[in-house]
Amino acid sequence: MTAVGLVRRPALIKEFHRELTLLGAILLCPVFAVAQLTARTSPWSYSAGAEAKETYDGNVFLQDHGNLARRHSMVTAVSPGVSGAYQESPAFKAALSYLLDASFYHDAPSESNLTHRGALNFSGQAADTTWEALNRAVWIDGSRQGPTFTSGGDVPAIGGIPLRDRRAALVCFNSFKATRTLGSWFVRPVFNSYVHDFRTEQHAQTGAYVGYENYMSRNEVSGGADVGFEAAQRLWVVLGYRYGHQHQGRLLGKSSPYSSDYQRPLAGVEGSPVDWAKFNLLIGPDIRAFAPGTQAGFDRNKLLLYFDGSLTLTPSRRDTLVLTVRRYEQPAFSSQSVYEDITYDFSWQRRFNERLTAGAGFNAHGGTWQAPARRNDWILTPSGMARWSFNKKLAGEVSFLYDKAESLIRNTQGREYTRPLLSASMKYSF
């Protein structure tokens, strides 16, 4: 396929509608059943809901140049979900949830997909120890063909994450941490894993596949511990350490030279010294050693900067402001390379009354590639939303965002794009 989304496929559309109808019926039967379970007479609790959203996507393929430039489409999305939780005592809690996101692109059928989201989480508190084990899985039932960019187009900034997240893949996230308080100290072992298994086809970029974007699977596993000291009331100074491994999959049968091991000595602060502020920050060097056989022009030993933090402010009962920052190295998903993923995100929400909530935000997402790759991208995104609660069960929301992607490498305008997204949705919760 040389031009994704240019050819309508009626058979695919009909199959999509049949699958959506069947899944909707399967889901909504238990949804209406559990909706009747309003009496909390046991350690079990249940909830269910459904959301319908209509979106105008002004640049479906994230292209301002080439064969797919500024293709737009209305997108209809239906998202039913169910969840349940068990808690008989503070020592143990379990929560299970499932959400189906069914998205249909009216003018770009190659982008229609069914995304299944499941979570199984455990947590508890006993004496001076709290713990949690979080497990999420995402199964994307989407196209097995990557997009193709020709006539001056290019793989968009940071690989085109919205395009990637509509295609066939299995993504898993797992984490564990336990915090043991010892007077003015705490000890916190941590573990994290991430698997991104793409189910898309790979093709050599020749002939009919010139400009084709391949996707490569990647995974990561890390572990370590933090030690904290209460320097002031509800303010902790933290020292930590992480050891991890990142792996990048094959491209057309060729092993990647960009798998690596890393060590991260960390220092930071966390806590809530005043009632209206809560924050955490860990920062430190990322000491990295890449696998033998790395391409010429790339240093197998790297010293990088890592940080991860957030700040939540509630200056009034009606206002919430959140700032998050993150910088870390990871394998790319659309080329055999590695890059630093950098995010600065700000959001504000104000609850005007029991019915109306509004907010605005700004996100700056950067990707800086290591040599010999030449790519340095930024995506700047202002956004806004307003939500009206008709009652405790029914709410409507309108939102917008505007992506402006820029490449800091000369003569790479094909990576740049602008994209408006306008959405309106209704959500009902049981």
TORKOL-4160 file (C-alpha; in steps of 0.2 Angstrom, whole numbers, padded with zeros to 4 digits, m for minus):
430
<pt num="1" X="0000" Y="0000" Z="0000"/>
<pt num="2" X="0008" Y="0016" Z="m0005"/>
<pt num="3" X="m0005" Y="0029" Z="0001"/>
<pt num="4" X="m0013" Y="0025" Z="0017"/>
<pt num="5" X="m0031" Y="0030" Z="0019"/>
<pt num="6" X="m0033" Y="0035" Z="0001"/>
<pt num="7" X="m0043" Y="0020" Z="m0004"/>
<pt num="8" X="m0060" Y="0016" Z="0004"/>
<pt num="9" X="m0062" Y="m0002" Z="0009"/>
<pt num="10" X="m0081" Y="m0006" Z="0011"/>
<pt num="11" X="m0078" Y="m0024" Z="0016"/>
<pt num="12" X="m0067" Y="m0018" Z="0030"/>
<pt num="13" X="m0079" Y="m0005" Z="0036"/>
<pt num="14" X="m0093" Y="m0018" Z="0037"/>
<pt num="15" X="m0082" Y="m0030" Z="0046"/>
<pt num="16" X="m0078" Y="m0016" Z="0058"/>
<pt num="17" X="m0096" Y="m0012" Z="0061"/>
<pt num="18" X="m0100" Y="m0030" Z="0064"/>
<pt num="19" X="m0086" Y="m0032" Z="0077"/>
<pt num="20" X="m0091" Y="m0016" Z="0085"/>
<pt num="21" X="m0109" Y="m0022" Z="0087"/>
<pt num="22" X="m0104" Y="m0039" Z="0094"/>
<pt num="23" X="m0092" Y="m0032" Z="0106"/>
<pt num="24" X="m0105" Y="m0018" Z="0111"/>
<pt num="25" X="m0118" Y="m0032" Z="0115"/>
<pt num="26" X="m0106" Y="m0042" Z="0125"/>
<pt num="27" X="m0101" Y="m0028" Z="0135"/>
<pt num="28" X="m0117" Y="m0019" Z="0138"/>
<pt num="29" X="m0126" Y="m0034" Z="0145"/>
<pt num="30" X="m0115" Y="m0036" Z="0160"/>
<pt num="31" X="m0114" Y="m0017" Z="0161"/>
<pt num="32" X="m0133" Y="m0015" Z="0164"/>
<pt num="33" X="m0132" Y="m0030" Z="0176"/>
<pt num="34" X="m0119" Y="m0023" Z="0187"/>
<pt num="35" X="m0128" Y="m0006" Z="0186"/>
<pt num="36" X="m0141" Y="m0014" Z="0198"/>
<pt num="37" X="m0128" Y="m0019" Z="0211"/>
<pt num="38" X="m0130" Y="m0003" Z="0221"/>
<pt num="39" X="m0130" Y="m0010" Z="0238"/>
<pt num="40" X="m0113" Y="m0011" Z="0246"/>
<pt num="41" X="m0115" Y="m0026" Z="0257"/>
<pt num="42" X="m0099" Y="m0035" Z="0253"/>
<pt num="43" X="m0081" Y="m0030" Z="0250"/>
<pt num="44" X="m0084" Y="m0030" Z="0232"/>
<pt num="45" X="m0089" Y="m0014" Z="0222"/>
<pt num="46" X="m0093" Y="m0012" Z="0204"/>
<pt num="47" X="m0095" Y="0002" Z="0191"/>
<pt num="48" X="m0098" Y="0004" Z="0173"/>
<pt num="49" X="m0100" Y="0017" Z="0160"/>
<pt num="50" X="m0099" Y="0022" Z="0142"/>
<pt num="51" X="m0093" Y="0037" Z="0132"/>
<pt num="52" X="m0097" Y="0043" Z="0114"/>
<pt num="53" X="m0086" Y="0055" Z="0106"/>
<pt num="54" X="m0086" Y="0064" Z="0089"/>
<pt num="55" X="m0069" Y="0072" Z="0084"/>
<pt num="56" X="m0063" Y="0083" Z="0069"/>
<pt num="57" X="m0045" Y="0078" Z="0065"/>
<pt num="58" X="m0038" Y="0091" Z="0054"/>
<pt num="59" X="m0022" Y="0082" Z="0049"/>
<pt num="60" X="m0025" Y="0063" Z="0051"/>
<pt num="61" X="m0008" Y="0058" Z="0044"/>
<pt num="62" X="0003" Y="0072" Z="0052"/>
<pt num="63" X="0009" Y="0078" Z="0035"/>
<pt num="64" X="0010" Y="0096" Z="0028"/>
<pt num="65" X="0019" Y="0090" Z="0013"/>
<pt num="66" X="0018" Y="0075" Z="0001"/>
<pt num="67" X="0004" Y="0063" Z="m0004"/>
<pt num="68" X="m0005" Y="0063" Z="0013"/>
<pt num="69" X="m0004" Y="0082" Z="0017"/>
<pt num="70" X="m0018" Y="0089" Z="0028"/>
<pt num="71" X="m0030" Y="0074" Z="0026"/>
<pt num="72" X="m0044" Y="0077" Z="0038"/>
<pt num="73" X="m0058" Y="0066" Z="0044"/>
<pt num="74" X="m0072" Y="0065" Z="0057"/>
<pt num="75" X="m0069" Y="0052" Z="0070"/>
<pt num="76" X="m0083" Y="0043" Z="0079"/>
<pt num="77" X="m0077" Y="0034" Z="0095"/>
<pt num="78" X="m0087" Y="0023" Z="0107"/>
<pt num="79" X="m0079" Y="0018" Z="0123"/>
<pt num="80" X="m0089" Y="0006" Z="0135"/>
<pt num="81" X="m0080" Y="0000" Z="0151"/>
<pt num="82" X="m0083" Y="m0010" Z="0167"/>
<pt num="83" X="m0073" Y="m0011" Z="0183"/>
<pt num="84" X="m0073" Y="m0020" Z="0199"/>
<pt num="85" X="m0064" Y="m0019" Z="0216"/>
<pt num="86" X="m0061" Y="m0029" Z="0231"/>
<pt num="87" X="m0056" Y="m0023" Z="0248"/>
<pt num="88" X="m0060" Y="m0031" Z="0265"/>
<pt num="89" X="m0046" Y="m0022" Z="0275"/>
<pt num="90" X="m0033" Y="m0009" Z="0272"/>
<pt num="91" X="m0020" Y="m0023" Z="0270"/>
<pt num="92" X="m0026" Y="m0029" Z="0253"/>
<pt num="93" X="m0035" Y="m0021" Z="0239"/>
<pt num="94" X="m0038" Y="m0027" Z="0221"/>
<pt num="95" X="m0045" Y="m0018" Z="0206"/>
<pt num="96" X="m0049" Y="m0025" Z="0189"/>
<pt num="97" X="m0055" Y="m0014" Z="0174"/>
<pt num="98" X="m0058" Y="m0016" Z="0155"/>
<pt num="99" X="m0061" Y="m0002" Z="0143"/>
<pt num="100" X="m0064" Y="m0004" Z="0124"/>
<pt num="101" X="m0060" Y="0011" Z="0113"/>
<pt num="102" X="m0068" Y="0009" Z="0096"/>
<pt num="103" X="m0063" Y="0023" Z="0084"/>
<pt num="104" X="m0070" Y="0024" Z="0066"/>
<pt num="105" X="m0061" Y="0037" Z="0054"/>
<pt num="106" X="m0075" Y="0041" Z="0041"/>
<pt num="107" X="m0063" Y="0048" Z="0028"/>
<pt num="108" X="m0047" Y="0037" Z="0032"/>
<pt num="109" X="m0053" Y="0019" Z="0035"/>
<pt num="110" X="m0035" Y="0013" Z="0037"/>
<pt num="111" X="m0034" Y="0022" Z="0054"/>
<pt num="112" X="m0050" Y="0014" Z="0061"/>
<pt num="113" X="m0046" Y="0003" Z="0076"/>
<pt num="114" X="m0052" Y="m0006" Z="0091"/>
<pt num="115" X="m0041" Y="m0003" Z="0107"/>
<pt num="116" X="m0043" Y="m0015" Z="0122"/>
<pt num="117" X="m0037" Y="m0008" Z="0138"/>
<pt num="118" X="m0036" Y="m0019" Z="0154"/>
<pt num="119" X="m0029" Y="m0016" Z="0171"/>
<pt num="120" X="m0026" Y="m0027" Z="0186"/>
<pt num="121" X="m0019" Y="m0018" Z="0201"/>
<pt num="122" X="m0016" Y="m0023" Z="0219"/>
<pt num="123" X="m0011" Y="m0012" Z="0234"/>
<pt num="124" X="m0012" Y="m0012" Z="0253"/>
<pt num="125" X="m0006" Y="m0005" Z="0269"/>
<pt num="126" X="0000" Y="m0014" Z="0285"/>
<pt num="127" X="0007" Y="m0005" Z="0300"/>
<pt num="128" X="0021" Y="0006" Z="0293"/>
<pt num="129" X="0022" Y="m0002" Z="0276"/>
<pt num="130" X="0012" Y="0003" Z="0260"/>
<pt num="131" X="0014" Y="m0006" Z="0243"/>
<pt num="132" X="0006" Y="m0007" Z="0226"/>
<pt num="133" X="0008" Y="m0018" Z="0211"/>
<pt num="134" X="0001" Y="m0010" Z="0195"/>
<pt num="135" X="m0002" Y="m0020" Z="0179"/>
<pt num="136" X="m0009" Y="m0013" Z="0162"/>
<pt num="137" X="m0011" Y="m0020" Z="0145"/>
<pt num="138" X="m0016" Y="m0012" Z="0129"/>
<pt num="139" X="m0021" Y="m0022" Z="0114"/>
<pt num="140" X="m0023" Y="m0012" Z="0098"/>
<pt num="141" X="m0033" Y="m0021" Z="0084"/>
<pt num="142" X="m0028" Y="m0010" Z="0070"/>
<pt num="143" X="m0019" Y="m0009" Z="0053"/>
<pt num="144" X="m0004" Y="m0021" Z="0051"/>
<pt num="145" X="0003" Y="m0009" Z="0038"/>
<pt num="146" X="0013" Y="0006" Z="0042"/>
<pt num="147" X="0010" Y="0023" Z="0034"/>
<pt num="148" X="0019" Y="0028" Z="0018"/>
<pt num="149" X="0026" Y="0045" Z="0015"/>
<pt num="150" X="0030" Y="0051" Z="m0003"/>
<pt num="151" X="0031" Y="0067" Z="m0014"/>
<pt num="152" X="0040" Y="0077" Z="m0001"/>
<pt num="153" X="0032" Y="0070" Z="0015"/>
<pt num="154" X="0043" Y="0062" Z="0029"/>
<pt num="155" X="0041" Y="0052" Z="0045"/>
<pt num="156" X="0033" Y="0065" Z="0056"/>
<pt num="157" X="0041" Y="0073" Z="0072"/>
<pt num="158" X="0045" Y="0060" Z="0085"/>
<pt num="159" X="0040" Y="0046" Z="0074"/>
<pt num="160" X="0021" Y="0051" Z="0073"/>
<pt num="161" X="0015" Y="0044" Z="0089"/>
<pt num="162" X="m0004" Y="0046" Z="0085"/>
<pt num="163" X="m0001" Y="0036" Z="0069"/>
<pt num="164" X="0009" Y="0023" Z="0079"/>
<pt num="165" X="m0005" Y="0021" Z="0092"/>
<pt num="166" X="m0018" Y="0016" Z="0079"/>
<pt num="167" X="m0009" Y="0001" Z="0072"/>
<pt num="168" X="m0008" Y="m0017" Z="0078"/>
<pt num="169" X="0002" Y="m0019" Z="0094"/>
<pt num="170" X="0002" Y="m0026" Z="0112"/>
<pt num="171" X="0009" Y="m0014" Z="0125"/>
<pt num="172" X="0011" Y="m0020" Z="0143"/>
<pt num="173" X="0016" Y="m0009" Z="0159"/>
<pt num="174" X="0020" Y="m0017" Z="0175"/>
<pt num="175" X="0027" Y="m0009" Z="0191"/>
<pt num="176" X="0029" Y="m0013" Z="0210"/>
<pt num="177" X="0035" Y="m0002" Z="0224"/>
<pt num="178" X="0034" Y="m0004" Z="0243"/>
<pt num="179" X="0037" Y="0009" Z="0256"/>
<pt num="180" X="0043" Y="0005" Z="0273"/>
<pt num="181" X="0043" Y="0020" Z="0286"/>
<pt num="182" X="0056" Y="0019" Z="0300"/>
<pt num="183" X="0054" Y="0034" Z="0310"/>
<pt num="184" X="0061" Y="0049" Z="0300"/>
<pt num="185" X="0067" Y="0037" Z="0287"/>
<pt num="186" X="0059" Y="0027" Z="0273"/>
<pt num="187" X="0065" Y="0013" Z="0262"/>
<pt num="188" X="0057" Y="0010" Z="0245"/>
<pt num="189" X="0061" Y="m0004" Z="0233"/>
<pt num="190" X="0055" Y="m0002" Z="0215"/>
<pt num="191" X="0053" Y="m0012" Z="0199"/>
<pt num="192" X="0046" Y="m0007" Z="0182"/>
<pt num="193" X="0044" Y="m0016" Z="0165"/>
<pt num="194" X="0038" Y="m0011" Z="0148"/>
<pt num="195" X="0035" Y="m0021" Z="0133"/>
<pt num="196" X="0029" Y="m0013" Z="0116"/>
<pt num="197" X="0027" Y="m0028" Z="0104"/>
<pt num="198" X="0022" Y="m0021" Z="0086"/>
<pt num="199" X="0012" Y="m0033" Z="0075"/>
<pt num="200" X="0014" Y="m0023" Z="0059"/>
<pt num="201" X="0023" Y="m0029" Z="0043"/>
<pt num="202" X="0040" Y="m0023" Z="0039"/>
<pt num="203" X="0045" Y="m0019" Z="0021"/>
<pt num="204" X="0061" Y="m0014" Z="0013"/>
<pt num="205" X="0059" Y="0004" Z="0007"/>
<pt num="206" X="0061" Y="0001" Z="m0011"/>
<pt num="207" X="0048" Y="m0001" Z="m0026"/>
<pt num="208" X="0030" Y="0001" Z="m0020"/>
<pt num="209" X="0037" Y="0003" Z="m0002"/>
<pt num="210" X="0047" Y="0019" Z="m0004"/>
<pt num="211" X="0043" Y="0030" Z="0010"/>
<pt num="212" X="0036" Y="0016" Z="0021"/>
<pt num="213" X="0038" Y="0018" Z="0040"/>
<pt num="214" X="0043" Y="0002" Z="0049"/>
<pt num="215" X="0040" Y="m0001" Z="0067"/>
<pt num="216" X="0052" Y="m0010" Z="0079"/>
<pt num="217" X="0047" Y="m0018" Z="0095"/>
<pt num="218" X="0056" Y="m0013" Z="0111"/>
<pt num="219" X="0056" Y="m0017" Z="0129"/>
<pt num="220" X="0063" Y="m0011" Z="0146"/>
<pt num="221" X="0065" Y="m0019" Z="0163"/>
<pt num="222" X="0073" Y="m0009" Z="0178"/>
<pt num="223" X="0074" Y="m0011" Z="0197"/>
<pt num="224" X="0082" Y="m0002" Z="0212"/>
<pt num="225" X="0078" Y="0007" Z="0228"/>
<pt num="226" X="0075" Y="0024" Z="0236"/>
<pt num="227" X="0080" Y="0029" Z="0254"/>
<pt num="228" X="0072" Y="0045" Z="0261"/>
<pt num="229" X="0074" Y="0056" Z="0276"/>
<pt num="230" X="0061" Y="0068" Z="0283"/>
<pt num="231" X="0071" Y="0085" Z="0283"/>
<pt num="232" X="0056" Y="0095" Z="0288"/>
<pt num="233" X="0037" Y="0091" Z="0291"/>
<pt num="234" X="0031" Y="0081" Z="0276"/>
<pt num="235" X="0046" Y="0085" Z="0266"/>
<pt num="236" X="0058" Y="0071" Z="0261"/>
<pt num="237" X="0075" Y="0071" Z="0254"/>
<pt num="238" X="0078" Y="0056" Z="0243"/>
<pt num="239" X="0093" Y="0046" Z="0237"/>
<pt num="240" X="0090" Y="0032" Z="0224"/>
<pt num="241" X="0098" Y="0020" Z="0212"/>
<pt num="242" X="0091" Y="0011" Z="0196"/>
<pt num="243" X="0099" Y="m0003" Z="0186"/>
<pt num="244" X="0090" Y="m0007" Z="0169"/>
<pt num="245" X="0091" Y="m0014" Z="0152"/>
<pt num="246" X="0083" Y="m0008" Z="0136"/>
<pt num="247" X="0081" Y="m0019" Z="0120"/>
<pt num="248" X="0076" Y="m0014" Z="0103"/>
<pt num="249" X="0070" Y="m0027" Z="0091"/>
<pt num="250" X="0075" Y="m0032" Z="0073"/>
<pt num="251" X="0072" Y="m0022" Z="0057"/>
<pt num="252" X="0070" Y="m0034" Z="0041"/>
<pt num="253" X="0079" Y="m0048" Z="0051"/>
<pt num="254" X="0094" Y="m0037" Z="0056"/>
<pt num="255" X="0098" Y="m0036" Z="0075"/>
<pt num="256" X="0098" Y="m0018" Z="0082"/>
<pt num="257" X="0115" Y="m0012" Z="0089"/>
<pt num="258" X="0106" Y="0000" Z="0101"/>
<pt num="259" X="0101" Y="m0011" Z="0115"/>
<pt num="260" X="0109" Y="m0005" Z="0131"/>
<pt num="261" X="0111" Y="m0007" Z="0150"/>
<pt num="262" X="0110" Y="0009" Z="0161"/>
<pt num="263" X="0113" Y="0014" Z="0179"/>
<pt num="264" X="0105" Y="0029" Z="0187"/>
<pt num="265" X="0111" Y="0037" Z="0204"/>
<pt num="266" X="0097" Y="0048" Z="0209"/>
<pt num="267" X="0093" Y="0062" Z="0221"/>
<pt num="268" X="0078" Y="0072" Z="0224"/>
<pt num="269" X="0064" Y="0078" Z="0235"/>
<pt num="270" X="0046" Y="0074" Z="0238"/>
<pt num="271" X="0031" Y="0077" Z="0250"/>
<pt num="272" X="0018" Y="0090" Z="0254"/>
<pt num="273" X="0025" Y="0103" Z="0266"/>
<pt num="274" X="0009" Y="0113" Z="0264"/>
<pt num="275" X="m0009" Y="0107" Z="0261"/>
<pt num="276" X="m0010" Y="0116" Z="0244"/>
<pt num="277" X="0006" Y="0109" Z="0237"/>
<pt num="278" X="0012" Y="0091" Z="0233"/>
<pt num="279" X="0028" Y="0087" Z="0223"/>
<pt num="280" X="0041" Y="0075" Z="0219"/>
<pt num="281" X="0057" Y="0075" Z="0209"/>
<pt num="282" X="0071" Y="0063" Z="0205"/>
<pt num="283" X="0086" Y="0069" Z="0195"/>
<pt num="284" X="0103" Y="0061" Z="0191"/>
<pt num="285" X="0115" Y="0055" Z="0178"/>
<pt num="286" X="0111" Y="0041" Z="0166"/>
<pt num="287" X="0126" Y="0030" Z="0164"/>
<pt num="288" X="0124" Y="0020" Z="0148"/>
<pt num="289" X="0133" Y="0006" Z="0140"/>
<pt num="290" X="0127" Y="0000" Z="0123"/>
<pt num="291" X="0128" Y="m0018" Z="0116"/>
<pt num="292" X="0144" Y="m0022" Z="0106"/>
<pt num="293" X="0144" Y="m0019" Z="0087"/>
<pt num="294" X="0136" Y="m0001" Z="0088"/>
<pt num="295" X="0138" Y="0008" Z="0071"/>
<pt num="296" X="0153" Y="0019" Z="0068"/>
<pt num="297" X="0151" Y="0036" Z="0074"/>
<pt num="298" X="0141" Y="0031" Z="0089"/>
<pt num="299" X="0150" Y="0031" Z="0106"/>
<pt num="300" X="0145" Y="0015" Z="0115"/>
<pt num="301" X="0147" Y="0023" Z="0132"/>
<pt num="302" X="0136" Y="0038" Z="0136"/>
<pt num="303" X="0133" Y="0050" Z="0150"/>
<pt num="304" X="0116" Y="0058" Z="0149"/>
<pt num="305" X="0104" Y="0067" Z="0161"/>
<pt num="306" X="0088" Y="0059" Z="0168"/>
<pt num="307" X="0074" Y="0068" Z="0178"/>
<pt num="308" X="0056" Y="0064" Z="0182"/>
<pt num="309" X="0045" Y="0075" Z="0193"/>
<pt num="310" X="0028" Y="0083" Z="0196"/>
<pt num="311" X="0020" Y="0097" Z="0205"/>
<pt num="312" X="0002" Y="0099" Z="0210"/>
<pt num="313" X="m0005" Y="0115" Z="0217"/>
<pt num="314" X="m0022" Y="0118" Z="0224"/>
<pt num="315" X="m0022" Y="0137" Z="0228"/>
<pt num="316" X="m0041" Y="0136" Z="0231"/>
<pt num="317" X="m0054" Y="0123" Z="0233"/>
<pt num="318" X="m0059" Y="0126" Z="0215"/>
<pt num="319" X="m0042" Y="0127" Z="0206"/>
<pt num="320" X="m0030" Y="0113" Z="0202"/>
<pt num="321" X="m0013" Y="0116" Z="0193"/>
<pt num="322" X="m0002" Y="0102" Z="0188"/>
<pt num="323" X="0016" Y="0103" Z="0181"/>
<pt num="324" X="0026" Y="0087" Z="0175"/>
<pt num="325" X="0043" Y="0086" Z="0168"/>
<pt num="326" X="0052" Y="0070" Z="0162"/>
<pt num="327" X="0068" Y="0067" Z="0152"/>
<pt num="328" X="0075" Y="0049" Z="0148"/>
<pt num="329" X="0084" Y="0039" Z="0135"/>
<pt num="330" X="0075" Y="0025" Z="0125"/>
<pt num="331" X="0076" Y="0015" Z="0109"/>
<pt num="332" X="0066" Y="0023" Z="0094"/>
<pt num="333" X="0051" Y="0014" Z="0087"/>
<pt num="334" X="0053" Y="0019" Z="0069"/>
<pt num="335" X="0071" Y="0017" Z="0065"/>
<pt num="336" X="0086" Y="0008" Z="0073"/>
<pt num="337" X="0092" Y="0022" Z="0084"/>
<pt num="338" X="0090" Y="0029" Z="0101"/>
<pt num="339" X="0084" Y="0046" Z="0107"/>
<pt num="340" X="0080" Y="0057" Z="0123"/>
<pt num="341" X="0062" Y="0059" Z="0126"/>
<pt num="342" X="0058" Y="0076" Z="0134"/>
<pt num="343" X="0041" Y="0081" Z="0141"/>
<pt num="344" X="0036" Y="0097" Z="0149"/>
<pt num="345" X="0017" Y="0098" Z="0153"/>
<pt num="346" X="0006" Y="0110" Z="0162"/>
<pt num="347" X="m0013" Y="0109" Z="0165"/>
<pt num="348" X="m0025" Y="0120" Z="0175"/>
<pt num="349" X="m0043" Y="0116" Z="0179"/>
<pt num="350" X="m0056" Y="0126" Z="0188"/>
<pt num="351" X="m0072" Y="0120" Z="0195"/>
<pt num="352" X="m0084" Y="0135" Z="0194"/>
<pt num="353" X="m0098" Y="0126" Z="0202"/>
<pt num="354" X="m0106" Y="0108" Z="0204"/>
<pt num="355" X="m0109" Y="0107" Z="0185"/>
<pt num="356" X="m0096" Y="0117" Z="0176"/>
<pt num="357" X="m0077" Y="0113" Z="0175"/>
<pt num="358" X="m0065" Y="0121" Z="0163"/>
<pt num="359" X="m0047" Y="0120" Z="0160"/>
<pt num="360" X="m0032" Y="0124" Z="0149"/>
<pt num="361" X="m0015" Y="0116" Z="0146"/>
<pt num="362" X="0001" Y="0117" Z="0137"/>
<pt num="363" X="0013" Y="0102" Z="0132"/>
<pt num="364" X="0030" Y="0103" Z="0125"/>
<pt num="365" X="0036" Y="0086" Z="0119"/>
<pt num="366" X="0054" Y="0084" Z="0112"/>
<pt num="367" X="0064" Y="0070" Z="0104"/>
<pt num="368" X="0083" Y="0072" Z="0103"/>
<pt num="369" X="0092" Y="0058" Z="0093"/>
<pt num="370" X="0109" Y="0052" Z="0097"/>
<pt num="371" X="0122" Y="0052" Z="0082"/>
<pt num="372" X="0124" Y="0045" Z="0069"/>
<pt num="373" X="0105" Y="0049" Z="0067"/>
<pt num="374" X="0100" Y="0067" Z="0063"/>
<pt num="375" X="0084" Y="0071" Z="0070"/>
<pt num="376" X="0079" Y="0084" Z="0083"/>
<pt num="377" X="0060" Y="0087" Z="0085"/>
<pt num="378" X="0048" Y="0097" Z="0096"/>
<pt num="379" X="0029" Y="0096" Z="0096"/>
<pt num="380" X="0021" Y="0111" Z="0105"/>
<pt num="381" X="0002" Y="0109" Z="0110"/>
<pt num="382" X="m0009" Y="0121" Z="0118"/>
<pt num="383" X="m0026" Y="0114" Z="0123"/>
<pt num="384" X="m0042" Y="0118" Z="0132"/>
<pt num="385" X="m0058" Y="0109" Z="0138"/>
<pt num="386" X="m0075" Y="0112" Z="0147"/>
<pt num="387" X="m0086" Y="0099" Z="0155"/>
<pt num="388" X="m0104" Y="0101" Z="0160"/>
<pt num="389" X="m0111" Y="0088" Z="0173"/>
<pt num="390" X="m0130" Y="0086" Z="0170"/>
<pt num="391" X="m0131" Y="0075" Z="0185"/>
<pt num="392" X="m0120" Y="0063" Z="0195"/>
<pt num="393" X="m0121" Y="0050" Z="0180"/>
<pt num="394" X="m0121" Y="0061" Z="0164"/>
<pt num="395" X="m0108" Y="0073" Z="0158"/>
<pt num="396" X="m0104" Y="0082" Z="0142"/>
<pt num="397" X="m0087" Y="0089" Z="0137"/>
<pt num="398" X="m0080" Y="0099" Z="0123"/>
<pt num="399" X="m0061" Y="0100" Z="0120"/>
<pt num="400" X="m0048" Y="0106" Z="0108"/>
<pt num="401" X="m0029" Y="0105" Z="0105"/>
<pt num="402" X="m0017" Y="0111" Z="0092"/>
<pt num="403" X="m0001" Y="0102" Z="0088"/>
<pt num="404" X="0013" Y="0112" Z="0080"/>
<pt num="405" X="0028" Y="0101" Z="0076"/>
<pt num="406" X="0045" Y="0108" Z="0072"/>
<pt num="407" X="0061" Y="0100" Z="0066"/>
<pt num="408" X="0077" Y="0109" Z="0072"/>
<pt num="409" X="0087" Y="0100" Z="0058"/>
<pt num="410" X="0089" Y="0110" Z="0042"/>
<pt num="411" X="0080" Y="0105" Z="0026"/>
<pt num="412" X="0068" Y="0093" Z="0035"/>
<pt num="413" X="0052" Y="0102" Z="0033"/>
<pt num="414" X="0043" Y="0085" Z="0029"/>
<pt num="415" X="0044" Y="0081" Z="0047"/>
<pt num="416" X="0035" Y="0097" Z="0052"/>
<pt num="417" X="0016" Y="0098" Z="0053"/>
<pt num="418" X="0001" Y="0107" Z="0061"/>
<pt num="419" X="m0014" Y="0098" Z="0067"/>
<pt num="420" X="m0031" Y="0104" Z="0075"/>
<pt num="421" X="m0042" Y="0092" Z="0085"/>
<pt num="422" X="m0059" Y="0097" Z="0090"/>
<pt num="423" X="m0070" Y="0085" Z="0101"/>
<pt num="424" X="m0087" Y="0084" Z="0109"/>
<pt num="425" X="m0092" Y="0069" Z="0120"/>
<pt num="426" X="m0105" Y="0063" Z="0131"/>
<pt num="427" X="m0102" Y="0051" Z="0146"/>
<pt num="428" X="m0114" Y="0041" Z="0156"/>
<pt num="429" X="m0108" Y="0032" Z="0172"/>
<pt num="430" X="m0117" Y="0019" Z="0182"/>
